[in-house]
Amino acid sequence: MNLNRIAACISLALLLSVSAFSQAFVDENSDIVGWSDFTLIVPLLKKEENGKKVDRLTMNIGGVFRQGRDLRRPIDERGTVTFNYRFNKYFTAGTGYLYRRFRPTEAPRQYEHRLMFFLNAEKSWQKLVLKNRALTTFIIRHSRPDTVVYRNRIQANFPVRNKEKVIFTPFVADEPFYDFRAKSWIRNDIYAGITKQFTRNLGADFYYLNQRFRSGALRQINGFGVSFRYRLDRLK
């Protein structure tokens, strides 16, 4: 068995084991959620890198929809715009704005404005890609105290290739959340899934997600999601 198949088997095993582990702890404080989102990537500036033109500055416009309460009701809608600046093949920084309205339980609907600042780091090998996203979010809430949340997502990708062409990419990730108002780690997200690039412009992630919360009406969420990305060719 070659390394590509080993990576695929490891990722699938992690996905199944995380799902089984989470289901063993499902109770009345849990929920099952369907996640879907779409991002439109608009290149603004390009640069030369290793003899190829790559995006230096992009604007990303996105929408998010989540179906929860055991997949029976809409619980979360978001709209976002971010600007991403690529320093080199290792580091990308950015900032953005997100509007959110949500009602995950029977409590009244809630609204938030978020200002985001992030730094992404990436290191690639033939069989492995490691990524890290450090994201700080200023959350402006309606009828609740504002707060600042730091979250750090580390992800491992295992590209599966056929004659040097990437067919698909299994991945696993972990993302803890720290709330500066609560002065504690309030949440942890675990991901396992597969990335597929369908065309030069269109790609998607298909994944399972387990969220654990330290407090609140919901203590655990099991999510199944798909994230689509479409990159516009720069207008001439």
C-alpha positions as CSV (number, residue, x, y, z in Angstrom):
1,M,0.0,0.0,0.0
2,N,1.5,3.4,-1.0
3,L,1.6,6.5,1.2
4,N,-1.4,8.1,-0.6
5,R,-3.6,5.1,0.3
6,I,-2.3,5.1,3.9
7,A,-3.1,8.8,4.3
8,A,-6.6,8.2,2.9
9,C,-7.2,5.3,5.3
10,I,-5.9,7.2,8.3
11,S,-8.2,10.2,7.6
12,L,-11.2,7.9,7.0
13,A,-10.5,6.1,10.3
14,L,-10.2,9.4,12.2
15,L,-13.5,10.5,10.7
16,L,-15.3,7.4,11.7
17,S,-13.8,7.2,15.2
18,V,-14.6,10.9,16.0
19,S,-18.2,10.4,14.8
20,A,-18.6,7.2,16.9
21,F,-17.1,8.8,19.9
22,S,-19.4,11.8,19.7
23,Q,-22.5,9.8,19.2
24,A,-21.8,7.9,22.4
25,F,-22.2,11.1,24.3
26,V,-25.3,12.6,22.6
27,D,-27.9,13.7,25.2
28,E,-30.7,16.3,25.6
29,N,-28.0,19.1,25.6
30,S,-26.8,18.1,22.1
31,D,-27.9,19.1,18.6
32,I,-27.4,17.8,15.1
33,V,-26.7,20.6,12.6
34,G,-26.3,20.8,8.8
35,W,-23.8,23.4,7.7
36,S,-23.6,25.0,4.3
37,D,-21.7,28.0,3.0
38,F,-20.4,29.5,-0.2
39,T,-17.5,31.8,-0.8
40,L,-16.8,33.9,-3.9
41,I,-13.1,34.7,-4.2
42,V,-12.4,37.9,-6.2
43,P,-8.7,38.5,-7.1
44,L,-7.6,42.1,-6.7
45,L,-3.8,42.0,-7.1
46,K,-1.4,39.4,-8.4
47,K,2.4,38.7,-8.0
48,E,5.1,36.5,-9.4
49,E,6.0,33.5,-7.2
50,N,8.3,30.7,-8.4
51,G,7.7,31.7,-12.0
52,K,3.9,31.6,-11.6
53,K,1.3,34.4,-11.0
54,V,-0.5,34.0,-7.7
55,D,-3.1,36.1,-5.9
56,R,-1.5,38.7,-3.6
57,L,-4.8,40.4,-2.5
58,T,-8.2,38.9,-2.7
59,M,-11.7,39.9,-1.5
60,N,-13.8,37.0,-0.3
61,I,-17.6,37.4,-0.1
62,G,-19.5,34.6,1.7
63,G,-22.8,33.4,3.0
64,V,-23.5,30.8,5.6
65,F,-26.7,28.9,6.4
66,R,-27.2,26.3,9.2
67,Q,-30.1,24.0,9.8
68,G,-30.3,22.8,13.4
69,R,-32.6,21.5,16.2
70,D,-31.9,18.0,14.9
71,L,-32.1,19.4,11.3
72,R,-35.7,20.6,11.7
73,R,-35.3,24.4,11.7
74,P,-33.0,27.2,10.4
75,I,-30.8,28.3,13.3
76,D,-28.0,30.5,11.9
77,E,-27.5,32.8,8.9
78,R,-24.4,34.9,8.2
79,G,-23.0,37.2,5.6
80,T,-19.3,38.1,5.5
81,V,-16.6,39.9,3.5
82,T,-12.9,39.6,4.1
83,F,-9.7,40.9,2.5
84,N,-6.7,38.4,2.3
85,Y,-3.2,39.6,1.7
86,R,-0.6,36.9,0.8
87,F,3.0,37.9,1.9
88,N,4.6,34.7,0.5
89,K,3.9,31.0,0.2
90,Y,4.0,30.6,4.0
91,F,2.0,33.5,5.4
92,T,-1.3,35.3,4.6
93,A,-3.0,38.0,6.8
94,G,-6.4,39.5,6.5
95,T,-9.3,41.3,8.1
96,G,-13.1,41.2,7.6
97,Y,-16.6,41.8,8.8
98,L,-19.4,39.3,9.6
99,Y,-23.1,39.8,10.3
100,R,-24.8,37.0,12.1
101,R,-28.4,36.3,13.3
102,F,-29.1,33.1,15.1
103,R,-31.5,31.2,17.3
104,P,-30.0,27.8,18.2
105,T,-32.5,27.2,21.0
106,E,-36.0,28.4,21.9
107,A,-34.5,31.6,23.4
108,P,-35.2,34.8,21.5
109,R,-33.3,35.4,18.2
110,Q,-29.9,37.0,18.7
111,Y,-27.8,39.3,16.4
112,E,-24.0,40.0,16.2
113,H,-21.5,42.1,14.3
114,R,-18.0,40.7,14.1
115,L,-14.7,42.4,13.2
116,M,-12.1,39.8,12.4
117,F,-8.3,39.9,12.1
118,F,-6.3,36.7,11.2
119,L,-2.9,35.3,10.3
120,N,-2.6,32.1,8.3
121,A,0.5,30.0,8.1
122,E,1.1,27.0,5.8
123,K,3.9,24.5,5.1
124,S,3.7,22.0,2.4
125,W,5.4,18.6,1.7
126,Q,4.6,16.0,-1.0
127,K,2.3,13.9,1.3
128,L,1.4,16.5,4.0
129,V,0.2,20.1,4.3
130,L,0.1,21.7,7.7
131,K,-2.0,24.9,8.2
132,N,-2.6,27.2,11.1
133,R,-5.1,30.0,11.4
134,A,-4.9,32.5,14.3
135,L,-8.1,34.5,14.4
136,T,-9.1,37.3,16.8
137,T,-12.7,38.5,16.7
138,F,-14.3,41.5,18.2
139,I,-18.0,40.6,18.8
140,I,-20.6,43.4,19.1
141,R,-23.8,41.9,20.5
142,H,-27.4,43.1,20.7
143,S,-28.8,43.0,24.2
144,R,-25.7,41.2,25.6
145,P,-22.2,42.3,26.6
146,D,-19.6,42.6,23.8
147,T,-16.5,40.4,23.9
148,V,-13.3,39.4,22.2
149,V,-12.7,35.8,21.2
150,Y,-9.4,34.2,20.0
151,R,-9.5,31.0,18.1
152,N,-6.6,28.9,16.7
153,R,-7.2,26.2,14.1
154,I,-4.5,23.8,13.2
155,Q,-5.2,21.5,10.2
156,A,-3.4,18.6,8.6
157,N,-4.1,17.8,4.9
158,F,-3.1,14.5,3.2
159,P,-3.2,15.0,-0.6
160,V,-4.0,11.9,-2.5
161,R,-2.4,12.0,-6.0
162,N,-2.5,10.1,-9.2
163,K,0.5,10.8,-11.4
164,E,1.3,14.0,-9.5
165,K,-2.3,15.3,-9.9
166,V,-4.2,15.8,-6.6
167,I,-7.4,13.8,-6.8
168,F,-8.8,14.7,-3.4
169,T,-7.4,15.7,0.0
170,P,-8.5,14.2,3.4
171,F,-8.0,16.5,6.3
172,V,-8.4,16.7,10.1
173,A,-8.4,19.9,12.2
174,D,-8.8,21.1,15.8
175,E,-9.8,24.6,16.9
176,P,-10.1,25.8,20.5
177,F,-11.8,29.1,21.4
178,Y,-10.7,31.6,24.2
179,D,-13.1,34.2,25.4
180,F,-11.4,37.3,27.0
181,R,-14.5,38.4,28.8
182,A,-15.1,35.0,30.4
183,K,-11.3,34.5,30.8
184,S,-11.5,30.9,29.8
185,W,-11.4,28.4,26.9
186,I,-15.1,28.2,26.1
187,R,-15.3,25.8,23.2
188,N,-13.4,23.3,21.0
189,D,-14.2,22.2,17.4
190,I,-12.9,19.0,15.8
191,Y,-13.1,18.5,12.0
192,A,-12.6,15.6,9.7
193,G,-13.4,15.7,6.0
194,I,-12.3,15.7,2.4
195,T,-11.4,18.6,0.1
196,K,-12.1,18.3,-3.6
197,Q,-11.1,20.7,-6.4
198,F,-13.6,20.1,-9.2
199,T,-12.3,22.7,-11.7
200,R,-9.6,25.4,-11.7
201,N,-12.2,27.8,-10.2
202,L,-14.6,25.6,-8.1
203,G,-13.6,23.6,-5.0
204,A,-15.4,22.3,-1.9
205,D,-14.9,20.8,1.5
206,F,-17.2,17.9,2.8
207,Y,-16.8,17.4,6.5
208,Y,-18.0,16.2,9.9
209,L,-17.7,18.6,12.9
210,N,-18.0,18.0,16.6
211,Q,-18.3,21.1,18.9
212,R,-18.0,21.0,22.7
213,F,-19.0,23.9,24.9
214,R,-18.1,24.5,28.5
215,S,-21.4,26.2,29.4
216,G,-24.8,27.1,27.9
217,A,-28.0,25.3,26.9
218,L,-26.1,23.3,24.3
219,R,-23.0,21.4,25.4
220,Q,-22.4,19.5,22.2
221,I,-23.1,19.8,18.5
222,N,-22.6,17.2,15.8
223,G,-22.5,18.9,12.4
224,F,-22.3,17.7,8.8
225,G,-21.3,20.3,6.3
226,V,-20.3,21.4,2.8
227,S,-18.3,24.5,1.9
228,F,-18.1,25.6,-1.7
229,R,-15.5,28.1,-3.1
230,Y,-15.6,29.7,-6.5
231,R,-12.7,31.9,-7.7
232,L,-13.5,34.5,-10.3
233,D,-11.0,35.0,-13.1
234,R,-9.7,38.6,-12.9
235,L,-11.7,40.9,-15.1
236,K,-9.6,42.4,-18.0
